[in-house]
Amino acid sequence: MGIKWRESLSIGVETIDNQHKELLQRFDDLLCACKEGKGTDELKGLLDFLSGYVRTHFNDEEAIQRLHQYPEYEEHKREHESFVVRLKALQGEIGSERVAVHHVMETNSMLLKWLTNHISVVDKKLGQFLLAAKA
C-alpha cells in the first residue's frame, strides 16, 4: 500500500510536477502512518501542509493557464475551488472535534479522488495543451 510518483503523471511543467510529487509524498506518508496505526497523528500535519500547498500550487497552475490562454481555465479553476471548500470543511470539522479515524478515511478518500480524477486526468489534459502549444 502506498502512492508513488510515476512519470505518466507528469504534465511537463517542472514546477507543477515537483509540487505534485510533494503532494504524493505527503499522501504516501499518511498512508504509511495509517498502516502503522498512526494515521490520526499524521493527519493534522498533512492538513496544515495542504492549507499552504493548495494556495501556492493552485495559484501557480492557474497563472500558467492564464499565460497560455488555456480554454478550460474556468472549469479547472472551479475544480480547485471545490477542493479548497472540501479541505476547509474538513479542517473546520477537525477544529471543532478531535482528530478521529473517520477524518483520516475522509482525507484518504479526498486525496485519492483528487489524484485519480484531477491530476491524472484534468492536469494531464493541461499538460497536453501546453505541449501542443510549444510545437
C-alpha positions in Angstrom: 0.0 0.0 0.0 1.4 3.4 -1.0 1.4 6.1 -3.6 4.5 6.8 -5.6 5.2 9.3 -8.4 5.1 7.9 -11.9 6.4 9.8 -14.9 3.0 9.1 -16.5 1.6 11.8 -14.1 4.0 14.4 -15.4 2.4 17.4 -17.2 5.7 18.6 -18.5 5.9 21.8 -16.3 8.7 21.2 -13.8 7.3 23.5 -11.1 3.9 21.8 -11.2 5.3 18.3 -11.5 7.5 18.9 -8.4 4.5 20.2 -6.5 2.6 17.1 -7.5 5.5 14.9 -6.4 5.5 16.6 -3.0 1.7 16.1 -2.6 2.1 12.4 -3.5 4.9 12.0 -1.0 2.8 13.6 1.8 -0.2 11.4 0.8 2.1 8.3 0.9 3.3 9.4 4.4 -0.3 9.5 5.6 -0.9 6.0 4.1 2.2 4.6 5.8 1.2 6.2 9.1 -2.3 4.6 8.7 -0.6 1.2 8.1 1.2 1.7 11.4 -1.9 2.8 13.2 -0.7 6.4 13.5 -2.9 8.0 10.8 -4.7 10.4 13.3 -1.2 11.7 14.4 -0.1 12.3 10.8 -3.4 13.9 9.6 -3.0 17.3 11.3 0.4 17.8 9.8 -0.9 16.9 6.4 -3.9 19.2 6.6 -1.6 22.0 7.7 0.7 21.3 4.7 -2.3 21.2 2.4 -3.5 24.7 3.5 -0.4 26.3 2.2 0.1 23.8 -0.7 -3.3 24.5 -2.3 -2.8 28.2 -2.2 0.7 28.1 -3.9 0.0 25.2 -6.2 -3.4 26.3 -7.5 -2.1 29.9 -8.0 0.9 28.6 -9.9 -1.2 26.3 -12.1 -3.8 29.0 -12.8 -1.2 31.5 -13.7 0.3 29.1 -16.3 -3.2 28.6 -17.7 -3.9 32.3 -18.0 -0.5 32.9 -19.5 -1.2 30.3 -22.2 -4.9 31.2 -22.6 -5.9 27.7 -21.6 -9.5 27.3 -23.0 -10.6 25.2 -20.0 -9.3 27.6 -17.4 -12.6 28.4 -15.8 -13.6 24.8 -15.3 -10.1 23.9 -14.0 -10.3 26.8 -11.5 -13.7 25.6 -10.3 -12.2 22.2 -9.5 -9.5 23.9 -7.5 -12.1 26.0 -5.6 -14.2 22.9 -4.9 -11.1 21.1 -3.4 -10.4 24.2 -1.2 -14.0 24.1 0.1 -13.8 20.4 0.9 -10.4 21.0 2.6 -11.8 23.9 4.7 -14.8 21.9 5.7 -12.7 19.0 6.9 -10.4 21.3 8.8 -13.4 23.0 10.4 -14.8 19.7 11.5 -11.5 18.6 13.0 -11.1 22.0 14.6 -14.3 21.5 16.5 -13.6 17.9 17.4 -10.6 15.7 18.0 -9.0 14.0 15.0 -10.8 10.7 14.5 -10.4 7.7 12.3 -13.2 8.9 10.0 -11.3 12.1 9.4 -8.3 10.1 8.2 -10.5 7.9 6.0 -12.2 11.0 4.5 -8.9 12.7 3.8 -7.6 9.5 2.2 -10.7 9.3 0.0 -10.5 13.0 -0.9 -6.8 12.8 -1.9 -7.2 9.6 -3.8 -10.1 11.1 -5.8 -8.0 14.2 -6.4 -5.1 12.0 -7.6 -7.2 9.8 -9.9 -9.6 12.5 -11.2 -7.7 15.8 -11.2 -4.0 15.2 -11.5 -4.1 12.1 -13.8 -7.0 13.4 -16.0 -7.5 17.2 -15.7 -3.9 18.2 -15.2 -2.7 15.8 -17.8 -5.1 17.5 -20.3 -3.5 20.8 -19.4 0.0 19.3 -19.9 -1.1 18.0 -23.4 -2.4 21.5 -24.2 0.9 23.1 -23.1 3.0 20.6 -25.1 0.9 21.1 -28.2 1.3 24.9 -27.8 5.1 24.5 -27.8 5.1 22.5 -31.0 
